[in-house]
């Protein structure tokens, strides 16, 4: 009961409390990991494009067997890959805007008068 009361009162601001009563301060968050967001979009779009070319060469045979619709699946996959390029570009633009706003907010002078 006393342990719960001490933890509830918060005797260490910004500290993490463990069951054995020890307190540890929180380490800072690591910087965000930068990735190449375009790589999987390029790979997927190219894969759908190659699949389209391969199926286009076999389209007559596939139509005879009732599988002609597969060609349209590759067209849809390629179109979704192009949409992925747009989404990644929008994401990058929004992230750049957020970073610019944060930089301007940090560089803004305080409103203190002399």
N, C-alpha and C positions, 0 to 999 in steps of 0.2 A: 504494500500500500504506500509506503514512504517513497519507494523508487518511482512509482507512477506519479506521485505528487511532485517530486523533484523534476521529472521529465516534463510534466505538464506546465510547471512554472517557467521552464526554459532558462536554466541557469547559464547556458552558453549560447549566446546569439550566433547563428550561422554554423553551428556545429551539429554533427550527426552523432546521436547517442546510440551506443551499443548496449546489449543486454547485460554485460558485465559492469556497466556504469562508466566506461571510458568514453571520452568524447574525442572526435577527430574532425578537423576542419575539412571542408569540401575542396577538392582540387579543382582547378579551372577546367572548363570544357576544352577539348582539343579543337583545333581549327577544322572547318568542314573539309571533307575529302573531295578533291576535284576529280571529276571523271569526264571522259569523252562521251557525251550524251548522243552524239551523232553516229558513233560506231555501230551500235546495235540496229539503229534505224537504217543505215546504209546496208548492213549485212542482210537484214530481213527484206528490204526492198529489192536488192539484187537477187536474192534467192527466189522471190516471187517472179521477177522478170525472167530469170533463167528458166524457171518452171513453165512460164507462159510460152517461151520459145520452144522448149522441148515438147510441150503438149500441142503446140500449133503444128509441129511437123507430123504428129500422129492424130490430128483432129478427125480426119475422114474415118480412120479405123475406129476411133472412140465413138463416133456418132453411130456407126453400124452396130456397136455393142450397147448403145443406149447410155454412154458415158460422156457425151459431148458437153455436158454442163461443167465438167471439171475445168475447162478452159476459162469459164467465167469466174470460177473461184480464184484462179491466179490473177485475173484482172482486178478483182475486188481486193486481193491481198496487196497487189502493187499500188492500187489507189490508196489503201489504208497506210501503206508505207510513205507515200507522198504526204498524206495528212500528218503522219508522224514528224516529218521534216518541219511542217508548219508549227506543230505543237512545241517541238524542241526550240525552235527559233523564238516563239512567243515566251517560253519559259526563260530563255537566256536574256531576252529583252527586259522582262519583268525583274529578274534578279539584278541586272545592271542598274535599273531604275531604283530598286531598293538600296543598293550599295551607294549610289550617288546621293540619295536622300540622307542616308546615314552619315556619309562623309560631310555633307553640307550642314547637318544638324550638329555634328561634332565640332566643325570649324566656325560655327556661328558665334559671334561675340556675345557675352552675357549682357543682360539689360541693365547692368549696374551703372548708375550715374556717378561722376566724380564729386 
